Amino acid sequence: MTVTDHFERCAQVMRDHGMSDMAVAQFGHLYDVWANGSEATWIREADVEPLHDVPSFHDVYETIDHDQAVHAFAKTAFIKLNGGLGTSMGLSCAKSLLPVRRHKARQMRFIDIILGQVVTARERLGVPLPLTLMNSFRTSADTLKVLESNMRFRQDDIPVEILQHQEPKIDIETGEPVVWPACPDLAWCPPGHGDLYSTLWESGLLDMLWNKGMRYLFISNSDNLGARPSRTLAQYFENTGAPFMAEVAVRTEADRKGGHVVRDRKTGRLMLREMSQVHPDDRQDAQNIRRHPYFNTNSIWIRIDALRDLLERHHGVLPLPVIVNNKTVDPTDASSKKVVQLETAMGAAISLFDEAICVQVDRMRFLPVKTTNDLFIMRSDRFHLTDAFEMEDGNYIFPNVELDPRFYKNIDDFNERFPYNVPSLAAANSVRIVGDWTFGQNVAFYGNAVLQDQGRPSYVPNGEFVGPQGIEPDEWMF
């Protein structure tokens, strides 16, 4: 059978599941790039130039007339990518439904904080700020229930949801859609957040927003609570006249493996290069944070008219670079059938726009939660959730946290071992927990705190301090 035959098998499976022609066309682009050789997915170091001297938010702030900035903000729509299940933490629902922290005795989830940011901006600044979530087939129902039950959030004229496409996982041996009778849902996956553009086009949302007076989109991940709406950045984006603006932050050693922005030597355009697109021979240069000083926060601003024109030229399917992910059909079972998942990245669209720009933002606008290590910090006393639903910290320089994945990777295991709340991190430089430890109330970490594996389930009693030597002894030391 030919490559075309294999793809047609995939396309037929998609049609049999009621998927649209646009969904099939989007997958067709991904499949074509993959089937014609993985070399097409590399972005080689010799073909790019490092990005330097990006204007910072602080520089931008000084150039803005803040009394006028609300006018650009009033023309901005807010889109949140909400398709993730948080499977890396053992979740079976939308990650945005995970509780983050309490606010005035109420348990607040990601989605509650996002809605709070939107409602606060609407009420305090008098702007419409329409919110639309890009949900997946696995996150839609639960998320919509939350929106319907929120008494303060109302939106009738703009859809609160667009639904991300889904695609078949590809059997790596045959190039055809994988079959998994034990759990048929596992045979499907989302095509990455780059699918946003086809979904926007197919939904007609861009025209609806334009007709309501919206001119700009601000798009970010639902698990990044730092990516809140900003009238300063809205006004700056309008002032530049650029069609596309990516928020980037300065890389640290902890960010070496993240996607970073470079410039294409041939076209002069900016490009997003994910680490999966880095050739093995280029890995050392790509992870050099002095050579490539900025990483992509996956928060972007786009002019609606520029995006609409681009999508029209490409019939709704943008020619984004394809990311090839080699996985197993059951992500929890390494022995299950090997598959390929094909994805695109939303930020990669920067390479399709002339005159696209970047703006450097502080860590306060990049607070992602990808693992329970991140959640540990978010739930700690390092943060205060303000009445404007902003996650505030003194300096946003956080301790490095390493929790034993055997006992803390899964959210249920994590919650069981922190039944009251996570310990205080106010005086901690780093935290490393090895072994099965459960924590009482009012425990505090300080310095480079370490707990070693005792070879059995262990307990840190109420009110204890944990430092470089473990739990402080309770006897007099002199």
Buried (B, 14 or more C-beta within 10 A) or exposed (E): EEEEEBBBBBBEBBEEEEBEEBBBBBBBBBBBBBBEEEEEBBBBBEBBEBBEEBBBBEEBEEEBEEEEBBBBBBBBBBBBBBBBBBEBBBBEBBBBBBBBBEBEEEEBBBBBBBBBBBBBBBEEBEBBBBBBBBBBBBBBEBBBEBBEEBEEBEBEEBBBBBBBBBBBBBBBEEBBBBBBEEEEEBBBBBBBBBBBBBBBBBBEBBEBBBEEEBBBBBBBBBBBBBBBBBBBBBBBBBBBEBBBBBBBBBBEEEBBBBBBBBBBEEEEBBBBBBBBBBBEEBBEBBBBBEBBBBBBBBBBBBBBEBBBEBBEEBEBBBEBBBBBEEBBBBBEEEEBBBBBBBBBBBBBBBBBBEEBBBBBBBBBBBBBBBBBBBBBBBBBBBBEBEEEBBBEBEEBEBBBBBBBEEBBBBBEBBEEBBEEBBBBBEEBEBBBBBBBBEBBEEBBBBBBBBBEBEEEEBBBEEEBBBBEEBBEEEEEEE
